[in-house]
Amino acid sequence: MNKRQVGFENEYEAELYLTNSGYRIIEKNFYCKAGEIDIIAEEDGYLCFIEVKYRENIENGFPEEAVDIRKIKRITRSAVFYMNKHGLPEDYPVRFDVVSILGKDISVIKNAFEVVF
């Protein structure tokens, strides 16, 4: 299986997990000039921009460790673009979450990082 197929399957698993955890999925794989956001959802009154990371094992570190400062900046810029595109005010409650998939174990890290430009 190639990386794209693995990514697609893990994003699907993350979507199911999030839905079962009370998230309402709004959009998947949002692309813009600034980058991509894997999943955009609503949960507990927040607009959540969600990055999905997968590792088969911890040989190369935990999945969430792959969300580095460069990735955070891309997600942040993409989130601002999304909000502007949809006419959402700057003070709209947003959150940046990471879905970490290690083997078959899935967890959500809410408020995984703050806005960085």
Phi, psi and omega per residue, in radians:
M1 nan 2.345 -3.131
N2 -1.475 2.989 -3.060
K3 -1.065 -0.649 -3.129
R4 -1.118 -0.745 3.112
Q5 -1.135 -0.740 3.112
V6 -1.072 -0.785 3.125
G7 -1.073 -0.771 3.133
F8 -1.061 -0.812 -3.133
E9 -1.109 -0.705 -3.135
N10 -1.255 -0.604 3.056
E11 -1.160 -0.627 3.080
Y12 -1.136 -0.771 3.096
E13 -1.082 -0.710 3.108
A14 -1.105 -0.732 3.114
E15 -1.047 -0.805 3.104
L16 -1.064 -0.784 -3.136
Y17 -1.071 -0.811 -3.136
L18 -1.097 -0.778 3.132
T19 -1.047 -0.777 3.119
N20 -1.206 -0.295 3.128
S21 -1.684 0.106 3.069
G22 1.760 0.039 3.077
Y23 -1.380 2.585 3.018
R24 -1.958 1.985 -3.088
I25 -1.252 2.264 3.109
I26 -1.791 -0.778 -3.076
E27 -2.709 2.630 3.093
K28 -2.171 2.550 3.085
N29 0.904 0.983 3.090
F30 -1.329 2.120 3.139
Y31 -1.961 2.493 2.984
C32 -2.658 -3.133 -3.131
K33 -1.026 -0.572 -3.079
A34 -1.304 -0.453 -3.108
G35 2.683 -2.662 -3.083
E36 -2.312 2.581 2.996
I37 -2.107 2.195 -3.060
D38 -1.088 -0.896 -3.094
I39 -2.461 2.396 3.004
I40 -2.067 2.245 -3.055
A41 -2.560 2.959 3.016
E42 -1.996 2.457 3.090
E43 -2.770 2.248 3.115
D44 0.892 0.691 3.105
G45 1.419 0.070 3.124
Y46 -1.871 2.535 2.914
L47 -1.544 2.057 -3.025
C48 -1.868 2.199 3.029
F49 -1.764 2.067 -2.912
I50 -2.092 2.235 3.053
E51 -1.793 2.327 3.128
V52 -1.863 2.207 3.114
K53 -2.242 2.392 -3.079
Y54 -2.221 2.461 2.944
R55 -2.433 2.435 3.104
E56 -1.212 -0.655 3.115
N57 -2.661 -3.118 -3.081
I58 -1.593 0.212 3.137
E59 -0.945 -0.667 3.128
N60 -1.860 0.364 3.141
G61 1.716 3.015 3.125
F62 -1.349 2.627 -3.087
P63 -0.947 -0.788 -3.070
E64 -1.133 -0.355 3.107
E65 -1.200 -0.288 3.119
A66 -1.342 -0.150 3.091
V67 -1.553 1.472 -3.089
D68 -1.580 -3.131 -3.070
I69 -1.056 -0.659 3.113
R70 -1.087 -0.763 3.121
K71 -1.171 -0.719 3.119
I72 -1.052 -0.752 3.117
K73 -1.083 -0.739 3.121
R74 -1.114 -0.763 3.140
I75 -1.130 -0.758 3.138
T76 -1.048 -0.853 3.137
R77 -1.088 -0.712 3.121
S78 -1.130 -0.667 3.126
A79 -1.131 -0.740 3.098
V80 -1.094 -0.740 3.098
F81 -1.050 -0.801 3.129
Y82 -1.035 -0.811 -3.115
M83 -1.108 -0.747 3.099
N84 -1.112 -0.758 -3.137
K85 -1.040 -0.624 -3.089
H86 -1.726 0.147 3.060
G87 1.157 0.531 3.132
L88 -1.490 2.405 -3.121
P89 -1.217 2.752 -3.132
E90 -1.045 -0.523 -3.097
D91 -1.581 0.208 3.093
Y92 -1.096 2.371 -3.107
P93 -1.227 2.024 3.129
V94 -2.163 2.802 3.134
R95 -2.583 2.582 3.100
F96 -1.968 1.967 -3.111
D97 -1.947 2.745 3.043
V98 -2.202 2.265 2.986
V99 -1.667 2.086 -3.119
S100 -1.825 2.124 3.116
I101 -2.071 2.013 3.127
L102 -2.062 1.855 -3.024
G103 1.124 -1.996 3.109
K104 -1.846 -0.026 -3.120
D105 -1.535 2.244 -3.128
I106 -2.071 2.383 3.033
S107 -2.503 2.752 3.101
V108 -2.009 2.272 3.042
I109 -1.830 1.823 3.135
K110 -1.395 2.530 -3.109
N111 0.934 0.827 -3.060
A112 -1.131 -0.494 3.122
F113 -2.744 2.862 3.113
E114 -1.702 2.939 3.116
V115 -1.116 2.296 3.095
V116 -2.384 2.318 3.110
F117 -1.929 nan nan
